[in-house]
């Protein structure tokens, strides 16, 4: 029994078969005879014999009338029906740019004929689709295939980018309904407050690191915590047993927090010292009745600081808006404004020459008032188009846009 060779070298010797084609050897090298086979069109894997006898009426079916080339077109054969369906599909779903470029590089002659025929039908030129280097850039990048530029662009109008993050208060969740949420007015102090129906104010660190004012209690608390920017560590909890909290907001200076609710008094919490101050219980009963004896306001749930923090606007009963002098520290009412409906929301105009001078109020009848606080008069007034049961209002930092909910 003889043992043959385990390995051999294929040196291309021998004549090629007729199926493989003949290769010609010359001074320029070897030209393969397989090229005509690669460029030849592939035959369909399966053909339905009924397509040749099928007759489809385009005029009798409303969904097929769009396939007609002329109003007089009616009955077409199966092959023509298939061709028109493909044409309609390509019209609705055009070929992506990256696919057109790839097809052109693989079959340049066929793509050129196809583009010329499509251009003649649609009257457009697809020459801009064949930019060199797009396919190579596509396969060498991890970006999406629809991304055309590496530059950051603004979102299109009407589109919002939303990402679900971890709950801000996951380290100390409220035992009741959250009534107020607000970030600290300074970007250098990454603190978030929440006020809930369990009569507790909670402060959270919402991102990792950041400079703080000297001798601040927040600085000590942050160093005692393992701040990683993800867990939003709980910093402080303040319990107010005498005041059901429905509103809490930072003072524009960022030095204190104002706590209000359905009571004729308020509580201020000093962030520097950690001390609290309770206003006199008879404050609204004495000062408000002096300006408006029929008011008998017993709530401070709706209130707003002006941008400088010098004046606090408080919504009272019967459409009254009271202006409280906050700069002097006495909390005295210095004036009032009167609407024709109960007040639901307050917002001070920010930006421009009218910052801190104009106050915007919203009534439950969806009517908006713009007040000149210095002159105590209404300068503008309009009905919110389509508004019903409006309860909240806010604007942008430049004073150009107003949102009503």
MARFI-436916 format. One line per 5 residues: number of its first residue (from 1); for each residue x, y, z of C-alpha. Coordinates in Angstrom, 1 decimal. Last residue first. Example, Ala and Ser with C-alpha at 12.3 -4.5 7.8 and 13.67 -1.06 7.14 Angstrom:
BEGIN
2 = 13.7,-1.1,7.1; 12.3,-4.5,7.8
END
This chain:
BEGIN
405 = -50.6,74.8,32.8; -49.5,78.2,31.6; -46.0,78.8,30.1; -44.7,82.4,29.5; -42.0,83.3,27.0
400 = -39.8,86.4,26.5; -38.8,87.3,30.1; -35.1,86.3,29.6; -35.1,83.7,32.3; -38.1,81.8,31.0
395 = -41.6,81.9,32.4; -43.9,80.1,34.8; -47.6,79.5,35.4; -49.8,77.1,37.4; -53.4,76.3,38.1
390 = -55.4,76.9,35.0; -58.9,75.3,35.1; -59.6,75.9,31.5; -57.3,77.7,29.0; -58.1,77.5,25.3
385 = -56.7,80.9,24.6; -55.4,82.4,27.8; -57.4,85.6,28.2; -55.5,88.8,28.2; -54.4,91.7,30.4
380 = -51.7,94.3,30.2; -50.6,97.3,32.2; -52.5,96.6,35.4; -51.8,99.2,38.1; -49.9,99.5,41.4
375 = -47.5,102.2,40.1; -44.3,100.6,41.3; -45.7,97.0,40.9; -46.6,97.5,37.2; -48.9,94.5,36.9
370 = -49.4,92.0,34.0; -52.7,90.1,34.4; -53.5,86.7,32.8; -57.0,85.3,32.6; -57.4,81.5,32.7
365 = -60.6,81.8,34.8; -58.7,80.4,37.8; -56.6,83.6,37.7; -53.0,84.0,36.7; -50.7,86.8,38.0
360 = -47.7,88.4,36.3; -45.6,90.9,38.2; -43.6,93.7,36.6; -40.8,95.8,38.2; -38.4,93.0,39.1
355 = -37.1,92.8,35.6; -38.8,95.3,33.4; -35.6,96.7,31.8; -34.7,93.3,30.3; -34.7,89.9,32.0
350 = -37.1,88.4,34.5; -40.8,89.1,35.0; -42.1,88.0,38.4; -44.5,85.0,38.5; -47.6,84.3,40.5
345 = -50.2,81.5,40.3; -53.8,80.6,41.1; -55.3,83.9,42.2; -59.1,83.9,42.6; -60.9,86.0,40.0
340 = -61.4,89.7,39.2; -57.9,90.7,40.2; -56.8,93.3,42.9; -53.3,94.4,43.8; -52.1,95.1,47.3
335 = -49.5,97.3,49.0; -46.8,97.6,51.6; -47.5,94.5,53.7; -44.9,94.1,56.5; -42.5,91.2,56.7
330 = -40.2,93.0,59.1; -36.9,91.9,57.5; -36.4,95.3,55.8; -35.8,93.6,52.4; -39.0,91.4,52.6
325 = -41.6,94.1,52.2; -44.7,92.2,51.4; -46.9,92.8,48.4; -50.4,91.4,48.6; -52.3,90.0,45.6
320 = -56.0,90.1,46.0; -58.4,88.1,43.8; -61.1,87.4,46.5; -58.6,85.8,48.9; -54.9,86.3,49.1
315 = -52.0,85.5,46.8; -48.6,86.6,48.3; -46.0,88.6,46.4; -42.7,88.8,48.3; -40.5,91.9,47.7
310 = -36.7,92.4,48.2; -35.6,89.0,46.8; -33.8,90.6,43.8; -35.7,88.5,41.3; -39.1,89.1,42.9
305 = -40.1,86.4,45.4; -43.3,84.4,44.8; -46.3,83.3,46.9; -49.2,80.9,46.7; -49.7,78.8,49.9
300 = -49.7,81.9,52.2; -53.1,81.3,53.8; -55.5,82.9,56.3; -56.6,86.1,54.5; -59.5,87.8,56.3
295 = -60.1,90.0,53.1; -63.1,92.1,54.0; -61.0,94.7,56.0; -58.7,95.3,53.1; -55.6,97.4,53.9
290 = -55.9,97.2,57.7; -57.3,93.7,57.5; -54.2,92.6,55.7; -51.9,94.1,58.4; -53.6,92.7,61.5
285 = -54.9,89.3,60.5; -52.0,88.6,58.2; -49.4,89.0,60.9; -51.3,87.6,63.8; -49.4,84.3,63.9
280 = -46.1,86.2,64.2; -43.4,84.7,61.8; -41.5,81.6,62.8; -37.7,81.6,62.3; -35.6,78.6,61.9
275 = -31.8,78.1,62.5; -29.4,76.0,60.3; -26.8,78.8,60.6; -25.9,79.2,56.9; -29.0,77.7,55.4
270 = -31.5,79.9,57.4; -34.9,78.3,57.4; -37.9,80.7,57.2; -41.3,79.7,58.5; -44.6,81.3,57.5
265 = -47.9,82.6,59.0; -51.6,82.8,58.1; -51.8,79.0,57.6; -52.6,76.9,54.5; -48.9,76.5,53.6
260 = -45.6,78.3,53.5; -41.9,77.5,53.9; -39.3,80.1,52.8; -35.7,78.8,52.4; -32.6,80.8,53.2
255 = -29.3,82.1,51.9; -29.8,81.4,48.2; -29.9,85.1,47.3; -33.1,84.4,45.4; -34.7,83.0,48.6
250 = -35.2,79.3,48.0; -38.7,78.0,47.8; -41.2,75.8,49.7; -44.9,75.4,49.1; -47.6,73.1,50.4
245 = -46.2,72.4,53.9; -48.6,71.7,56.7; -47.3,74.1,59.4; -47.3,73.4,63.2; -45.3,70.2,63.0
240 = -42.5,71.7,60.8; -39.8,69.0,60.5; -36.5,69.9,58.8; -34.5,67.2,57.1; -30.9,67.6,55.9
235 = -28.3,66.3,53.5; -29.6,63.2,51.7; -27.2,61.9,49.2; -28.1,62.1,45.5; -27.0,58.5,44.7
230 = -25.4,59.3,41.4; -23.0,62.2,41.9; -20.6,60.1,44.0; -20.7,62.0,47.3; -19.7,59.8,50.2
225 = -21.1,62.0,52.9; -19.3,63.7,55.8; -17.6,66.2,53.4; -21.0,67.2,52.1; -22.4,67.8,55.5
220 = -19.6,70.1,56.5; -19.9,72.2,53.3; -23.7,72.3,53.7; -23.3,73.9,57.2; -21.7,76.9,55.4
215 = -18.6,78.5,56.9; -17.4,79.5,53.5; -19.7,79.5,50.5; -19.7,76.3,48.5; -17.7,75.2,45.5
210 = -19.0,72.1,43.6; -18.7,68.4,43.8; -20.9,65.5,42.6; -24.4,66.1,41.6; -27.9,66.4,43.3
205 = -27.0,66.9,46.9; -30.4,66.6,48.7; -32.4,68.8,51.1; -35.6,67.6,52.8; -38.4,69.7,54.2
200 = -40.9,67.8,56.3; -44.6,68.3,57.0; -45.6,64.8,55.9; -47.4,66.5,53.0; -44.0,67.0,51.3
195 = -41.4,69.7,50.6; -38.5,68.8,48.5; -35.2,70.8,48.2; -32.4,70.3,45.7; -28.8,71.3,46.2
190 = -25.9,71.7,43.7; -24.6,75.0,45.1; -22.3,76.5,42.4; -25.2,76.8,40.0; -26.9,79.3,42.4
185 = -30.7,79.4,42.5; -30.9,76.1,44.5; -33.1,73.6,42.8; -36.8,73.4,43.6; -39.5,70.7,44.3
180 = -42.8,71.4,46.1; -45.8,69.3,47.2; -44.4,65.8,47.4; -47.2,63.5,48.6; -46.5,61.7,51.9
175 = -43.8,59.6,53.5; -41.1,61.3,51.5; -38.1,59.4,50.2; -34.7,59.7,51.7; -31.9,58.3,49.6
170 = -34.2,58.0,46.6; -34.9,61.7,46.7; -33.6,62.6,43.2; -35.0,59.5,41.6; -32.6,58.0,39.2
165 = -32.5,59.3,35.7; -35.0,58.9,32.8; -33.7,60.7,29.7; -35.8,63.1,27.7; -34.7,65.0,24.5
160 = -37.6,67.1,23.4; -38.7,67.7,19.8; -41.1,70.5,18.7; -38.4,72.5,17.0; -35.5,70.4,15.9
155 = -32.9,69.7,18.5; -29.8,71.9,18.4; -26.7,70.6,16.6; -23.5,69.1,18.0; -20.9,68.7,15.2
150 = -20.0,65.2,14.1; -22.2,65.5,11.0; -24.3,63.1,8.9; -25.7,60.8,11.5; -28.2,58.4,9.9
145 = -25.9,55.4,10.0; -25.4,55.9,13.8; -21.9,56.5,15.0; -19.4,53.7,15.7; -17.1,54.9,12.9
140 = -14.8,53.1,10.4; -17.7,51.5,8.5; -19.4,54.8,7.9; -16.3,56.8,7.0; -15.4,54.2,4.4
135 = -19.0,54.3,3.0; -19.0,58.1,2.9; -15.6,58.4,1.2; -16.7,59.7,-2.2; -20.0,61.6,-2.5
130 = -22.6,59.8,-4.7; -25.8,61.1,-3.3; -25.4,64.6,-4.8; -25.7,63.1,-8.3; -29.3,62.2,-7.6
125 = -30.7,64.7,-10.1; -34.4,65.3,-10.0; -37.2,65.3,-12.7; -38.9,62.3,-11.1; -39.1,60.0,-14.1
120 = -36.0,61.2,-15.9; -34.1,61.2,-12.7; -35.1,57.7,-11.9; -33.9,56.5,-15.3; -30.6,58.3,-14.9
115 = -30.1,57.0,-11.4; -30.7,53.4,-12.6; -28.3,53.7,-15.5; -25.6,55.1,-13.2; -26.2,52.5,-10.6
110 = -25.7,49.7,-13.2; -22.5,51.2,-14.4; -21.1,51.8,-10.9; -22.0,48.4,-9.5; -20.2,47.9,-6.2
105 = -19.2,51.5,-5.7; -22.7,52.8,-6.8; -24.4,50.3,-4.5; -22.5,51.5,-1.5; -23.2,55.2,-2.3
100 = -27.0,54.5,-2.7; -27.0,52.4,0.5; -25.4,55.3,2.5; -27.9,57.8,1.1; -30.9,55.8,2.1
95 = -33.1,54.5,-0.7; -36.5,56.2,-0.9; -39.5,54.8,1.0; -42.6,56.3,-0.4; -41.3,56.6,-4.0
90 = -39.5,53.2,-3.6; -42.8,51.6,-2.6; -44.7,53.2,-5.5; -42.1,51.9,-8.0; -42.2,48.4,-6.5
85 = -45.9,48.3,-6.8; -45.7,49.6,-10.4; -43.3,46.8,-11.3; -45.5,44.1,-9.7; -48.6,45.3,-11.6
80 = -46.6,45.3,-14.8; -45.6,41.7,-14.3; -49.2,40.6,-13.3; -50.8,42.3,-16.2; -52.5,45.7,-16.2
75 = -56.2,46.8,-16.4; -57.2,50.4,-15.9; -55.2,53.3,-17.3; -57.3,56.1,-18.6; -56.4,58.5,-15.8
70 = -52.7,58.1,-16.8; -49.7,56.5,-15.1; -51.9,54.6,-12.7; -50.5,53.3,-9.5; -52.3,55.8,-7.4
65 = -55.6,54.2,-8.4; -54.7,51.1,-6.5; -56.2,52.0,-3.1; -59.4,53.1,-4.7; -59.9,49.8,-6.5
60 = -62.0,49.9,-9.7; -59.4,52.0,-11.6; -56.4,49.7,-11.1; -57.9,46.5,-12.4; -55.5,43.6,-12.1
55 = -55.1,40.8,-14.7; -53.0,37.7,-13.9; -52.1,35.4,-16.8; -48.3,36.1,-16.8; -48.1,36.3,-13.1
50 = -49.7,32.8,-12.7; -46.4,31.1,-13.6; -44.9,32.3,-10.3; -41.1,32.5,-10.6; -38.6,31.2,-8.0
45 = -34.9,31.8,-7.3; -34.8,34.8,-9.7; -31.8,34.7,-12.1; -28.7,36.6,-11.1; -27.4,39.2,-13.5
40 = -23.9,38.7,-15.0; -21.1,40.7,-13.5; -19.5,37.8,-11.7; -19.7,35.4,-14.7; -18.1,37.9,-17.0
35 = -15.2,38.3,-14.6; -14.3,34.6,-14.3; -11.9,34.6,-17.2; -9.1,36.1,-15.1; -6.6,38.3,-16.8
30 = -3.0,37.4,-15.9; -0.1,39.8,-16.2; 0.5,42.9,-18.3; 3.1,41.2,-20.5; 0.7,38.5,-21.5
25 = -1.2,35.5,-20.1; -4.8,34.9,-21.3; -7.2,33.0,-19.0; -9.9,30.8,-20.5; -13.3,30.4,-19.0
20 = -14.2,28.5,-15.9; -16.9,26.5,-17.6; -14.6,25.6,-20.4; -12.1,24.1,-18.1; -8.8,25.7,-17.4
15 = -5.7,24.1,-18.9; -3.1,22.8,-16.5; -0.6,24.3,-14.1; -1.8,26.9,-11.7; 1.1,26.4,-9.3
10 = -1.0,24.5,-6.7; 1.6,23.2,-4.4; 1.1,19.7,-2.8; 0.7,18.4,0.7; 0.1,14.9,2.1
5 = 1.7,13.1,-0.7; 0.6,9.6,-1.3; 1.3,6.4,0.7; 1.6,3.2,-1.1; 0.0,0.0,0.0
END
